[in-house]
Amino acid sequence: MPVRKFRSVEEMEDSTWRQPGDPDLWRAIASVWSFAARTFPKRFPPGVYRHRSIEDAQRQRDLWDEANFKALWERRRQNPERLAR
């Protein structure tokens, strides 16, 4: 598939844009979400968490993000052939 560059959004084809309410829009969104879940699955522990402050909540989120990032690199280390594709 060739790579095409555009100087502005106006140069892009209109066929890729979907109108609100179009059933193809929902399929396209589901396809993007599915691709994202397959390529970079994020995992958060189930449940509801209470924090004393926004800073505490952000620290917890940072820990989860770091764990997800480490898991990504571990998966890549275990399956280096996937990067060659």
C-alpha positions as CSV (number, residue, x, y, z in Angstrom):
1,M,0.0,0.0,0.0
2,P,1.5,3.3,-1.0
3,V,2.0,6.1,1.5
4,R,0.4,9.4,0.6
5,K,1.2,12.7,2.2
6,F,-1.2,15.7,2.5
7,R,-0.4,19.3,3.1
8,S,-3.9,19.9,4.6
9,V,-7.1,18.0,5.5
10,E,-8.8,19.5,2.5
11,E,-6.6,17.4,0.2
12,M,-7.8,14.2,1.7
13,E,-10.5,12.1,0.1
14,D,-14.0,12.6,1.3
15,S,-14.7,8.9,1.1
16,T,-12.9,8.2,4.4
17,W,-15.1,10.5,6.4
18,R,-18.4,9.2,7.8
19,Q,-21.5,11.3,8.6
20,P,-22.9,11.2,12.2
21,G,-25.4,8.4,12.5
22,D,-24.0,6.4,9.6
23,P,-23.8,2.7,10.5
24,D,-20.4,2.5,8.8
25,L,-19.1,5.1,11.4
26,W,-19.9,2.7,14.2
27,R,-18.1,-0.2,12.4
28,A,-15.1,2.0,11.8
29,I,-14.9,3.0,15.5
30,A,-15.3,-0.6,16.6
31,S,-12.5,-1.6,14.2
32,V,-10.2,1.1,15.5
33,W,-10.9,0.1,19.1
34,S,-10.4,-3.6,18.3
35,F,-7.1,-2.8,16.7
36,A,-5.9,-0.7,19.7
37,A,-6.9,-3.5,22.1
38,R,-5.0,-6.1,20.1
39,T,-1.8,-4.0,19.6
40,F,-1.6,-2.3,23.0
41,P,-3.9,-3.9,25.6
42,K,-4.1,-1.8,28.8
43,R,-4.9,-3.6,31.9
44,F,-6.3,-2.1,35.1
45,P,-7.1,-4.0,38.2
46,P,-10.8,-4.4,38.6
47,G,-12.7,-2.6,41.2
48,V,-13.4,0.9,42.5
49,Y,-10.5,2.7,44.2
50,R,-10.8,5.6,46.6
51,H,-8.1,8.1,47.1
52,R,-7.6,10.9,49.6
53,S,-6.5,13.4,46.9
54,I,-6.2,13.8,43.1
55,E,-2.5,13.5,43.5
56,D,-2.9,10.0,45.2
57,A,-5.2,9.0,42.3
58,Q,-2.6,10.2,39.8
59,R,0.2,8.3,41.5
60,Q,-1.9,5.1,41.3
61,R,-2.6,5.7,37.6
62,D,1.1,6.3,37.0
63,L,1.9,3.0,38.6
64,W,-0.7,1.2,36.4
65,D,0.7,3.0,33.3
66,E,4.2,1.9,34.2
67,A,3.1,-1.7,34.7
68,N,1.4,-1.6,31.3
69,F,4.5,-0.2,29.6
70,K,6.7,-2.9,31.2
71,A,4.3,-5.6,30.1
72,L,4.4,-4.2,26.5
73,W,8.2,-4.4,26.4
74,E,8.1,-7.9,28.0
75,R,5.7,-9.1,25.2
76,R,8.0,-7.6,22.6
77,R,11.0,-9.3,24.2
78,Q,9.2,-12.6,24.1
79,N,8.0,-12.2,20.5
80,P,10.6,-10.3,18.5
81,E,9.3,-11.8,15.2
82,R,6.1,-9.7,15.6
83,L,8.2,-6.5,15.2
84,A,9.7,-7.7,11.9
85,R,6.2,-7.8,10.2
